[in-house]
Amino acid sequence: MATLNARFARAFFYLWCVPGLAAPSTTWVLGATVAQESVGLNLPVLALSQPDWSNYLSQADNPGRAFQNQQIEIYAQHPSGWRVAAVVRSQTWLDANADAVTLAAAQASNTNPPEQRHYQLAALSQGWAGRGLRLGTPWWPVATSRRWQWQAGLALLQLTQLRLAQVGGQLDYTAANAYDFDLWSQRSNTGITGRFLPASGSAGSGASMSLAVQGQPLPGWQVALRVDDLASTLQWNNLATDANALVSANTSRRPDGYLDYAPYLKGQKTLQAVTAHIDPRWQLNVQRTLNADASNHAALTLQMSRQAGINQAWLGWQSGPTGGQAPHWSLTLEPHWRALKLQAGWHGWQLVLASDGKGPDTQYRRVELGWQSGF
């Protein structure tokens, strides 16, 4: 981990030394942000932790994906544009094929599949939580261009939680509560215990680098591309891992005619050095100013993002540039989730509310509150 963190540090030191800084501000800026976003694709993301989550599943024969991001950030920005922040973050995501969603829903509702069928299962999930520091650069010009700028950020984290789980294999339901199965699973987390298994390590570590580019390709147009956690690592030495195989075909005949019976379930618990990465988030924002008048910054907007295999595309309108002290607001629509997002700002306060308007079966919700002030 020390070697990898050193590579991140050297890469970021190179960014520090690049000349050509943008014009600095005249004051320090202090701010804070609290944010949570929950997104489900064919899954009721907010109900997944409940025993009766299958009651809120609209259709069980589709693949399902979901993720949830939570973050608290307190930051200070130097007049030159350099920014340092203390962050607390967590991220959870799930990816399951259609057969895995169908069987998981049947198990949650304590029912059998409606008919004889072969299932091929594939599902994996990851969750982590940590705290640390984040350093961000000013906006620098791209080469000699004055229309385009770029920015980078580096985060170092101490992990307080890391959970990985994966299941695969095949299962046949032969009716009358009978199953044939050939399944395997593996999970890693600090909650796994065993009689002869030592305790997991107390903490893990992580690092990530983010990049952003923004510019004005044409008069009245603004484009911004940002990739959070573009390069990242999560590591936990001595994390408890439980690997299992479940096979119903457990008999074999010996040459002498006798039958050998193997156990249905074979498993092993060990401590392992586990490495994972933070799922990156890609964001593209495009704005088209409606009026050339400098006093009127109203614009049409297109906001696209992708994370954990889930795409979002928001179309809308905003009254003016976000951030700063001037009042502004925007309203956007996501057609797939039929969700609305309202963003408003006034005197340094920022509020973002977004939802698909559903109850426990909601598949999209975002809440964000931010504040910043010069001093």
TARARA-V701952 format. One record per residue. RES is the residue in three letters. PHI is phi in whole degrees, 0 to 359 (none if undefined). Layout:
RES,PHI / RES,PHI
This chain:
MET,none / ALA,299 / THR,295 / LEU,293 / ASN,297 / ALA,296 / ARG,295 / PHE,300 / ALA,295 / ARG,295 / ALA,298 / PHE,287 / PHE,297 / TYR,298 / LEU,300 / TRP,301 / CYS,272 / VAL,292 / PRO,280 / GLY,91 / LEU,291 / ALA,287 / ALA,299 / PRO,284 / SER,284 / THR,258 / THR,224 / TRP,288 / VAL,233 / LEU,245 / GLY,206 / ALA,210 / THR,218 / VAL,235 / ALA,215 / GLN,216 / GLU,227 / SER,234 / VAL,226 / GLY,232 / LEU,250 / ASN,66 / LEU,225 / PRO,281 / VAL,301 / LEU,281 / ALA,261 / LEU,297 / SER,277 / GLN,264 / PRO,299 / ASP,260 / TRP,300 / SER,295 / ASN,293 / TYR,258 / LEU,275 / SER,289 / GLN,207 / ALA,268 / ASP,258 / ASN,240 / PRO,298 / GLY,234 / ARG,223 / ALA,201 / PHE,210 / GLN,218 / ASN,244 / GLN,226 / GLN,206 / ILE,237 / GLU,224 / ILE,237 / TYR,225 / ALA,226 / GLN,240 / HIS,288 / PRO,306 / SER,286 / GLY,109 / TRP,293 / ARG,224 / VAL,233 / ALA,217 / ALA,261 / VAL,231 / VAL,235 / ARG,228 / SER,211 / GLN,213 / THR,224 / TRP,216 / LEU,219 / ASP,222 / ALA,224 / ASN,283 / ALA,298 / ASP,295 / ALA,295 / VAL,296 / THR,298 / LEU,289 / ALA,296 / ALA,294 / ALA,295 / GLN,294 / ALA,296 / SER,267 / ASN,58 / THR,231 / ASN,263 / PRO,302 / PRO,289 / GLU,206 / GLN,296 / ARG,195 / HIS,261 / TYR,239 / GLN,247 / LEU,261 / ALA,204 / ALA,207 / LEU,211 / SER,212 / GLN,212 / GLY,215 / TRP,209 / ALA,214 / GLY,192 / ARG,220 / GLY,176 / LEU,239 / ARG,229 / LEU,242 / GLY,237 / THR,273 / PRO,291 / TRP,278 / TRP,249 / PRO,292 / VAL,278 / ALA,54 / THR,262 / SER,288 / ARG,257 / ARG,265 / TRP,237 / GLN,226 / TRP,223 / GLN,211 / ALA,224 / GLY,217 / LEU,232 / ALA,234 / LEU,241 / LEU,233 / GLN,254 / LEU,278 / THR,256 / GLN,203 / LEU,213 / ARG,229 / LEU,234 / ALA,211 / GLN,209 / VAL,220 / GLY,203 / GLY,121 / GLN,224 / LEU,213 / ASP,239 / TYR,265 / THR,254 / ALA,74 / ALA,55 / ASN,62 / ALA,252 / TYR,227 / ASP,248 / PHE,216 / ASP,217 / LEU,236 / TRP,220 / SER,210 / GLN,211 / ARG,221 / SER,225 / ASN,190 / THR,286 / GLY,278 / ILE,284 / THR,230 / GLY,201 / ARG,300 / PHE,247 / LEU,262 / PRO,296 / ALA,291 / SER,293 / GLY,300 / SER,283 / ALA,201 / GLY,241 / SER,218 / GLY,205 / ALA,207 / SER,208 / MET,233 / SER,238 / LEU,225 / ALA,214 / VAL,225 / GLN,218 / GLY,184 / GLN,235 / PRO,294 / LEU,218 / PRO,304 / GLY,86 / TRP,248 / GLN,229 / VAL,230 / ALA,222 / LEU,240 / ARG,225 / VAL,234 / ASP,275 / ASP,59 / LEU,300 / ALA,236 / SER,205 / THR,209 / LEU,233 / GLN,225 / TRP,215 / ASN,282 / ASN,58 / LEU,260 / ALA,299 / THR,230 / ASP,240 / ALA,248 / ASN,222 / ALA,229 / LEU,236 / VAL,230 / SER,277 / ALA,280 / ASN,250 / THR,245 / SER,214 / ARG,261 / ARG,281 / PRO,302 / ASP,276 / GLY,98 / TYR,281 / LEU,264 / ASP,257 / TYR,248 / ALA,269 / PRO,293 / TYR,296 / LEU,244 / LYS,237 / GLY,209 / GLN,210 / LYS,250 / THR,219 / LEU,261 / GLN,227 / ALA,276 / VAL,254 / THR,235 / ALA,217 / HIS,219 / ILE,279 / ASP,292 / PRO,290 / ARG,240 / TRP,261 / GLN,224 / LEU,234 / ASN,241 / VAL,234 / GLN,232 / ARG,235 / THR,294 / LEU,276 / ASN,223 / ALA,288 / ASP,298 / ALA,297 / SER,277 / ASN,241 / HIS,254 / ALA,301 / ALA,210 / LEU,276 / THR,230 / LEU,229 / GLN,239 / MET,238 / SER,211 / ARG,215 / GLN,206 / ALA,53 / GLY,75 / ILE,249 / ASN,259 / GLN,230 / ALA,218 / TRP,250 / LEU,245 / GLY,186 / TRP,219 / GLN,227 / SER,278 / GLY,180 / PRO,296 / THR,282 / GLY,85 / GLY,78 / GLN,263 / ALA,291 / PRO,295 / HIS,201 / TRP,202 / SER,211 / LEU,224 / THR,226 / LEU,233 / GLU,252 / PRO,296 / HIS,296 / TRP,273 / ARG,51 / ALA,252 / LEU,247 / LYS,232 / LEU,247 / GLN,235 / ALA,221 / GLY,216 / TRP,198 / HIS,51 / GLY,88 / TRP,270 / GLN,231 / LEU,227 / VAL,233 / LEU,231 / ALA,215 / SER,196 / ASP,269 / GLY,78 / LYS,270 / GLY,267 / PRO,298 / ASP,269 / THR,300 / GLN,245 / TYR,209 / ARG,204 / ARG,218 / VAL,226 / GLU,214 / LEU,228 / GLY,223 / TRP,213 / GLN,210 / SER,204 / GLY,279 / PHE,207
